[in-house]
Amino acid sequence: MLLEMRQLEKLDDYRWMVPRGAKPGMLTDALVYADETLMKDLLKDLSLEQAINVAMLPGIVGRSLAMPDIHQGYGFPIGGVAATDPEAGGVVSPGGVGFDINCGVRLLASTLTLDDVRPKIRELVNQLFRDIPSGVGHSGFIQISYNDLGRILTEGARWMVGNGYGYAEDLAHCEEGGAIDGTDPSAVGDRPKKRGLPQIGTLGSGNHFLEVQYVERIFEPKIAERLGLYQNEIVVLVHSGSRGFGHQVCTDYLRDMDQAMARYGIKLPDRQLACVPVNSSEGQAYLAAMRAAANFAWANRQGMTHFARQAFKRVLGQKEDLRVVYDVCHNIAKLERHRVDGKDRTVMVHRKGATRAFPAGRPEVPEDYKDIGQPVLIPGSMGTASYVLVGAAGSLRETFGTTCHGAGRVMSRTAAKKSAYAQNAKERLETLGIVVRSETKNGIAEEIPEAYKDVDAVINVVHNAGLSTRVARLKPIGVIKG
């Protein structure tokens, strides 16, 4: 059922509400962050209906939340956020995490400027494309055993650094230090392990990319300086996740939970919202496997960091070494302490296509960023712009410390490939000064800028709504894709 604007309650220029009771079974309100134009886009698919369905999850606390990049997903909308209370029968739902567990973004900063790199950008993009395998099913250059994989599932990026794929200081600037606790490799079946074994250090396909960018504009000079960002600086943005490993973990547990729901008396309007109580044996098994997949993703991005560093040194000189500014995930469920209805509670926060955005002072923020807030990395669509923000106080009051994760699709991949914009997409990007390498033609056609919402509009919403503070705008000059 597609909703209409008149069915929504406009709270202000950036907040729209579907009140509890708008649909039978809702346990709370659904709140959407968007401006008028973005609202019209999201009403074209079932994403808002999905946010309403999320409001029916057992044990949900606060509101069912939708970020301005919301679009239709599996069960939860992409851009959906929900917290449940395990002590009140709260559930965990794989659809609230997604198939690409810990899909996330890592920002690397260089000591180079746009003038330094522009003359060599084609050579650099070709070197990155050779050094970082991309595309569906591709294997990487990091050879690991099943025993190594077991340790990676527990130690994440820490294992990579300990085995020569990075520096100890890289870990300090990763969410969870690059490895979340509470994993259990035995909760993962053989098939995810077989799929993941050859894929550490690989980019994958779909909307995953590695972009060479420059800092086009700085909004908050003092915060940018603390992050080591300056005008025209060359940076690298890596957007990827847990590859086939995480996808298979999600697939396996969705099947199990679909069968388990009846045992717990859970009925929901969409079977894609399959879920079980957090404290059930099935819930604990899924969380152990999901955390293992999250650690796989942090290890994967650490591997790509290693190869990106090598490529930069080959093309731009041995003295150049990329520095990790931050690494943040946007597909995960985590137990966190939040103030809900005037009380501090431990809740299970689902962030699906949504980014943690903790403000200054939260203990989870790295020590050297504690007084400015956690960096938030928002990738744009190929050929447009990406953003660096920091968490703002409003996120803790309203969204369990969460903001958007990207631009958000307005065109399916099939529609994008069929559109007129796809016919000469690579050539159009070249005229904009952006060099692109992709494993397949579809890799570019599916991800054309026109397939996405206006990332500037999305950022304006979260900035003006007080969820995160805009720090810098980044523009691409080189892109590698699957």
C-alpha positions, 0 to 999 in steps of 0.5 A, spaced: 500 500 500 503 506 497 501 512 502 500 519 500 503 525 503 496 527 506 496 521 510 503 523 514 503 528 519 508 534 518 512 535 524 517 540 521 521 541 515 525 535 516 520 530 520 514 527 518 510 522 522 506 516 521 502 516 528 501 509 532 494 506 530 495 508 523 495 501 521 493 495 526 499 492 530 503 498 530 506 499 537 509 505 536 510 511 531 514 511 525 518 517 524 521 519 517 527 524 516 526 528 509 524 534 506 518 535 501 522 533 495 525 527 498 518 525 501 515 525 494 521 520 492 520 515 498 512 515 497 514 512 490 515 505 493 514 501 499 519 503 504 514 507 508 510 501 509 516 497 511 517 502 516 510 502 519 511 494 519 517 495 523 513 499 528 510 492 530 516 488 532 515 485 539 519 489 544 520 495 540 522 502 544 522 509 541 520 510 534 521 506 528 525 511 524 527 512 517 533 516 515 532 521 508 536 516 504 530 511 505 528 506 500 525 499 499 529 493 502 528 486 505 523 487 511 526 493 513 527 499 509 534 501 507 535 507 511 531 504 517 533 504 524 529 500 530 531 499 537 528 493 541 529 491 549 531 484 550 528 484 557 521 486 555 521 480 549 525 485 544 527 481 538 533 481 533 531 481 525 536 479 520 532 484 515 534 489 520 541 488 518 541 486 511 545 481 507 551 485 507 553 485 514 557 490 516 557 494 509 561 500 511 566 505 509 573 507 511 576 514 509 584 514 508 587 521 508 594 522 504 599 527 504 598 529 497 594 535 493 589 535 487 595 538 483 600 532 485 595 526 483 591 529 477 597 528 472 597 521 474 590 519 476 589 514 470 595 510 472 593 510 479 586 508 478 589 502 473 594 500 479 588 500 484 584 496 479 590 491 479 591 490 486 584 490 489 580 485 485 573 487 484 566 484 481 562 478 483 565 472 486 572 474 485 578 472 489 583 476 493 591 476 493 591 474 501 591 467 502 588 464 508 587 457 511 580 455 515 584 456 521 586 463 519 579 464 517 576 462 524 581 467 528 579 473 523 572 471 525 574 473 532 579 478 531 577 482 525 582 487 523 586 486 529 588 479 525 590 483 519 594 488 522 598 482 526 599 479 520 602 485 516 596 488 513 597 495 516 599 498 523 596 498 530 594 505 529 589 503 524 585 500 529 584 506 534 580 509 528 575 503 527 568 502 530 569 497 535 577 497 534 575 493 528 573 487 531 566 486 535 566 482 541 561 476 542 563 472 536 562 464 535 565 461 529 561 455 530 555 459 529 557 459 522 556 454 517 560 451 512 557 455 506 559 462 508 566 460 510 567 457 503 564 463 500 568 468 504 575 464 504 578 467 498 575 474 499 579 478 504 581 484 501 576 484 495 571 490 493 565 486 491 560 488 486 553 492 486 554 499 490 561 497 492 567 502 490 573 505 492 574 512 490 580 517 489 577 523 492 579 530 494 577 535 499 572 540 495 569 544 501 570 544 508 564 547 513 567 546 519 575 548 519 577 546 526 573 539 526 576 538 519 583 540 522 582 535 528 581 530 522 587 531 518 583 534 512 584 540 508 582 543 502 584 539 496 587 534 500 587 527 496 583 522 500 581 515 499 574 512 500 572 505 501 565 502 501 565 495 502 562 489 506 562 482 508 562 479 501 559 472 500 560 470 507 555 475 510 550 474 505 550 467 506 550 468 514 544 472 513 541 467 508 542 461 513 539 465 519 533 468 515 531 461 514 532 458 521 528 464 524 522 464 519 521 457 522 522 459 529 517 465 529 511 460 530 514 457 536 515 464 540 508 466 537 510 472 533 506 474 527 508 480 523 505 482 516 511 481 512 515 474 513 521 478 511 521 481 518 523 474 520 525 475 528 526 471 534 527 474 541 534 477 542 535 472 549 533 466 545 538 460 543 536 462 536 537 470 537 544 468 540 546 464 535 544 469 529 548 475 533 554 470 534 554 469 527 553 476 525 558 479 529 563 474 526 561 477 519 562 484 521 569 482 523 570 479 516 568 485 513 573 489 518 578 485 516 576 485 508 577 493 509 583 492 512 586 488 507 584 493 501 587 499 505 594 495 505 593 494 497 591 501 496 597 503 500 601 499 496 598 502 489 599 509 492 607 508 493 608 504 486 605 510 483 606 516 487 613 514 491 615 510 497 614 516 502 606 516 501 603 512 506 595 513 507 592 514 514 586 511 516 581 517 518 575 512 520 572 506 519 564 506 520 559 500 519 552 501 516 549 494 516 549 491 523 545 490 530 548 492 536 547 492 544 548 499 546 546 503 552 541 509 551 536 513 555 529 511 553 523 514 556 527 517 562 531 511 563 538 508 561 537 501 558 541 496 554 537 496 547 538 492 541 539 497 535 538 495 528 541 500 523 540 498 516 543 502 511 544 507 517 550 510 520 552 510 528 553 518 529 555 518 536 556 526 539 562 528 543 563 525 550 560 518 548 565 513 551 565 509 544 568 515 540 576 514 539 580 518 544 583 523 540 576 525 537 572 525 544 571 532 544 569 533 537 564 527 536 565 520 532 566 521 524 561 519 520 562 517 513 557 518 507 558 516 500 555 519 495 553 516 488 559 515 483 560 522 480 557 526 485 560 527 492 561 524 499 561 527 505 564 527 512 560 529 518 561 528 526 555 525 530 551 531 533 547 531 540 540 530 537 542 523 534 542 521 542 535 524 543 532 522 537 535 516 533 539 512 538 545 515 535 544 514 528 544 518 521 543 516 514 548 512 510 548 515 503 544 518 497 539 512 497 536 509 490 531 512 486 532 507 481 532 499 481 539 496 478 534 494 472 531 500 471 538 504 471 541 499 466 535 500 461 535 508 462 538 513 457 543 515 462 547 508 462 548 508 455 554 513 455 555 513 463 563 512 463 564 517 457 560 522 461 564 521 467 570 522 463 568 529 461 567 531 468 574 529 470 573 522 473 577 516 471 573 509 472 575 502 471 570 497 472 570 489 472 563 489 467 559 495 464 553 493 468 558 495 474 557 502 471 550 502 468 547 500 475 550 505 479 549 511 475 548 518 479 541 518 476 539 512 480 540 515 486 537 521 490 541 528 491 546 526 496 547 534 498 539 534 500 540 528 504 546 531 508 542 537 509 536 534 512 541 530 517 545 536 518 539 541 519 535 536 523 541 536 528 543 528 527 550 530 525 554 536 523 557 537 516 564 537 516 567 536 509 565 535 502 569 530 497 569 529 490 571 523 486 577 524 480 578 516 480 573 510 481 574 502 481 568 498 481 565 491 480 
